[in-house]
Amino acid sequence: MTIPVQMPEYTSWKTLADGSTGYYWTCPSLYRKAGCPYRSAALGKNLSQDALIAAAAAWNDRLKDWRLEKTAAPDTSRYGTVEWLVNSYLRHDSFLEHVSEFSRPDYRRVFDRVCDAKIEKANGDIGRVGDAKIQNIAVSTSEKIYKHFHADGANRTSEKVVTYCKAMWKRMKPHHPELFRTDTPNPWEGVTVKKRKKNVKGHVDRAAVYAFADGAIRLERPELAAAAVLAFEFLMRPSSIGAGFASWSGYRGASAPNKIIIGHRKTEERAEHPLELHRRGRRHS
């Protein structure tokens, strides 16, 4: 059969039971074995050339960013600065063994924002945090950095700043003790995080979920329908679904025709969930 469109990198297609053409993106096994958090994703049905390119680009860009982060050479030009510490920490075993592959991009985003933040120095000048020497980060400096984010209304980010930086200081100080302050074991321990009333997240009922799924199917977006059902019925995080821990190939596959196979994001263990309920010899779907 002739391929309907020109296929972007790492994509495939197949004719579905209803006669439509389904398109898929799959991460190469080489990168999956190396720890890439992105597995596979359904791109849609009967896509035009432009739509297919756009859908595949989103996943290929993620893979590209992961590969660059994995292979980028460490920056040693500013030895002893906060930015140098961040770059060293993100490549150190103390980070790689404690933080899952899927969570690492969030650490990078938060640390980048910390390094780019500008605060007032003791002499009144404005300085970039990433350019500061590690030894110059006192409790008062850590408090300024925290308040810089909290004042902008980024409450959750400000909490992450303290949590991530506190862990970085604790784990990296034993490896470079000469670069850290001796009067303060960990300046981030002295930051008081303000209490806040956390928003109560809303929820939907089963009827709303399946109404959404039916609408997505009518619009030929079965992947969105599947994601909604997986999140509701199997309590999966949307981020885990997007990362491919519940792929189409695991739905009623040859090895488990009456089950769906789901991977655990942190342990990567495989779980088989039944799709049919058996009671007293009767089968209920």
N, C-alpha and C positions, 0 to 999 in steps of 0.2 A: 504493500500500500504506500502511496506517495505521502511524504510528510507534508501536512497542510501549510506550514509556515517555516521560515528559517529559525532554527532552534538556537537560542543563546547558550552560553557555556553552562554546563552542569544541569541541563534541563532534559526532560524526556516527555513523551506523550503516549497515550493509549486510547483506543476506542472503548467507550463505556457501554454498559448494557443497554442504555437508551439510545445509542447511536451517536451521542455527542463525543467530542474529543476533550479529554482531560489532560491538563499540563501540570508537570511536577518539577520541583527543584530538589536535588539530592546532593548533599555534601560528599565530596570524594572520601573514600575510606581512609586514605592517607592522612587527611586532616582530622577525621573523626578519631582515629587511633592516637593522634597527637594531642587530643583533648579539646578539639573545637566543640563549643556548646551547641552549634547549629547542626541539626541532623537532616531533616527533609521537610518539605512543605508543599501543599497543593496550591497551585497558582490560579486555578480557575478552569472553566469550561468554555470551549468555542471562542477562545481569545483571538483578537485581531493581532497582527504583527506588532503594532505599537504597544498594545496592552500587554502582550507577552514579554516584550523587551523591558517594559517598565516594572512588571511584577518580578521578573528574574533579577533585574538590576538591584532591587532592594536587598535580596539575599546575597548576591555576589558582592555587593558593597560591604555587607556585614562580614563576609568571609575575608575580604581583602583587608579590612581594618584589623581583624583578628590576626591575620598573618603578619601584618606590619608590626603590630604590638608584640608578637611572638619573637620576631627576628631583629627588631630595631636595636642598634648598638647603644650601650649606655653612654650618657653624656657625663664626661669627667672634667669638662672645662671649668666648672664652678664648684670644685671640690669643697665640701663643708657647708654648702648652702642648703636651705630647705628644699629647693627644687632638686638639687643633687640627691638629697636624702630620699625624696619621693621616688625618683627614677631608680635608685639603688634598691629601695624596699620592694618595688613592684616586680623586680627580677630576682629577689632573694627567696631562698627556701622558706624563710620565716613567714613570708606572705603566700607563696605558692602552695604550701602545705596546709595553711589555715583557711584560705579563702577559696571557695569553689570557682571553677572556670566561668560559670555563668554570672557570678556576682562581681568579677574583676572589673568589667567595664564601668560599673557604678563607682568603684573606688577610684578609678582613673579620672572620671568626670569630677568627682568631689575634690580630689587632690589638685587637679588642674585649676579649679575655681579658687582653691586656697592659695595656690602659688600666684595667681593673677590678681588676687585681692590687694588693694592698696589701703594702708592704714597710716595713722600719724605716729611718727617716731617720738622719742623722748625730747628731741631738740626742736620739735615742731614741723620738721620736714615730712613729706609724704613718701612712703617707700613701698615697693612691691614685696609681698611676703616671701615669694620664691627666691628673691635675691638676698634675703637676710641670712646671716650666719646662724647655724643651729645653736651655737652657744649664746646667741643674743635673744633667743626665745625664752622669756621668763613667764611666770604665771600671768603677769599683767599684760604681756604681749598676747598670750593665748586667749585671754579674756577679750582683748580688742578684736581679735580675729573672729571669735564666736559672736560678739555683738555686731560686727560688720554684717554678718549674714542674718542674724536675728532681727536687726533693725530694718532690713529690707523685706521682712515678712516671710522669709524662707525658713520657717520653723523647723521643718523636718530636715532640711539641708544643714542647718546650724547644729542640730543634734548629731547628724552624721559626721560633721567636721570634728567635733569633740571625740566621738567614738573612734573614728578611723585614725585620727592623729595620735590619740592616746595609745592605741595599739601599736602604731608605727614607732613611737618613741620607746615603748617598752621592749619591743622585739629587736630594734636596731642598736640600741645603746650598748648592749654587751659586745657587739661586733666592732663598734667604733667609739669606745668610751672617751677617747681624747677629744672628740668633737662635741660632746654634750656638757652641759653645765654640771658642776659638782655640788652646787648649793641647793639644787632642786632636782630630785630624782626624775620626776616627770611633771613638767609644767601644766600639762592638760588635766592632771589630777586635781588641780586647784580651781578649775573652771566650774562655776555653779550653773547648771543648765536650768533654765526657767521652766516651771511647770506650766503645762498648757492643757486645755480641755480638748481632747482629740475628737474630731468629727466622727459621728456614728455613720458608718457606710450603709447606704441603702441596699435593698435587696429586691429581687423579683420572685414571683412564684412560678411554678412549673408551667402554668397556662401561658404566661408572658414569654417564657423561654421558647416554647414550641411555636408560639405565634410568630416570634422573630425568626425561628429556624425555617418555618414554612415560607415566610416572605423572602428569606435569603435564597431558598431553593427556587422559588419562582423567578428570582432575578439571576438565576444561574450562578450563584455563589455558594455552592455546597460546603466549601471550606469554612465559611463564616457560620453556617448552620451547625456544622460539626463542632466548631470551637465553643459555641454557646451551650450545646448539650453536654460536652465534656466538662466544661467549667461548672455547670449546675449539678449534673448527675454524679460525676466522679470527683468533684471538689478540686479540680486541677486549676492551677494558676494560669492565667492567660499567657504569661511569659513562658511557662513550660510548654504550653500547647504550641506557641509560635516557634519554640526552639526544636520542635520535632519529636517530643517525648511521647506523642500519640500520633503515629503516622497511619496513613490509609492502609498500608500493607499489614498493619497489626489488627485490622478490623475483619473479623471472620476469616482469618487466613487459613492456609492448609493445615497448619499445626494446631490450630484452635478454632474450628469453624463456628463454634457457638459462643466465642468469647472475643473480647477486645484486649489487646496487649498494650500496656502502658508502662513507660519507664519512669523510675524515680529520679528526679532532677539531681539530688545530692549524692545518692548512693549508686545511681545508674542500675539498680536492680530491676528486673523485669517482673511485672505482676500481670496475671491473667484474670480479668473480671468477666464473670458470666453475663451474657446478654439475655439469657432465658432462665426463667424460674421454674424449677421442677417441684411439684407437690403431689405426693401420693400417686406417682406414676403418670401424672398429667404434666404437660409442658405448657408454660405460659410465656409469651414473648413480651 
